[in-house]
Amino acid sequence: MMRLLSLFTLMGTLSVGLAMGQEKPVPTEAEKGAIAEIRKSGGQVMELAQNDARLDVAFHLADGKITDESLAPLKSLPQIAQLNLRGREITNAGLVHLKDLKGLVRLHLEKTKVTDEGLENLKGLENLEYLNLYGTTVTDAGLKHLEGLKKLKKIYLWQTQVTDAGVAGLKAAVPQIQIIRGVDLAKPAEEKKPEEPKPEEKKSQTNRLPFPYQWPLKMCHCLSVLGQAVLFPTIRSNPTRPLA
């Protein structure tokens, strides 16, 4: 029993020692300055978790205008794992500041102004797993720059200018990738109003009715003809006689 207690005590001491040895690194002065610049421009900077010093940087909720120059401080933060630039007026010039972020895992570029040329700056992001290019003007040529990202798992290409051939090329280079292109809803076809059947067709439709339903219609027709035969001769022989 005493041996077990001693063993548990030793394991606890080792665990504490390991935890102390894995303390989060203290940001450098350059990193503190970069974080302050990002927050000053309206961006958000947060750690991924209490025990994870990697950073989640987001500009998509900023109140002010975010430009390519606003991304310059990112170069000093290699621990960035997630970056969101959705809907901002970021061009190819802004992506130059991302090319050395080797730890980047998720990147949102949807609804930005990046093009094929800008994607060349992503070629070195070897740990990138998620990329969103929805609503950009990227074409098949831009996808060529991504074929070396072997860890890429998901990419959004809805409302871009890529073709089936470009998608197939990326899929061949990165077999595990999931490519989401969205669904373009086709314009619904106009409903044609049914044409009014001609008198001959109406008659033929009546004749096609089962017999129990035909004789009342034929009886009404006969009575109508009989009434005209009785009434009209009387009117022609006595044109001044009022009808009763």
Buried (B, 14 or more C-beta within 10 A) or exposed (E): EEEEEEEEEEEEEEEEEEEEEEEEEEBEEEBEEBBEBBBEBBBBBEBBEEEEBBBBBBBBEBEEEBBBEBBBBBBBBBBBBBBBBBBBBBBBBBBBBBBBBEBBBBBBBBBBBBBBBBBBBBBBBEBBBBBBBBBBBBBBBBBBBBBBBEBBBBBBBBBBBBEEEBBEBBBEBBEEBEBEBEEEEEEEEEEEEEEEEEEEEEEEEEEEEEEEEEEEEEEEEEEEEEEEEEEEEEEEEEEEEEEE
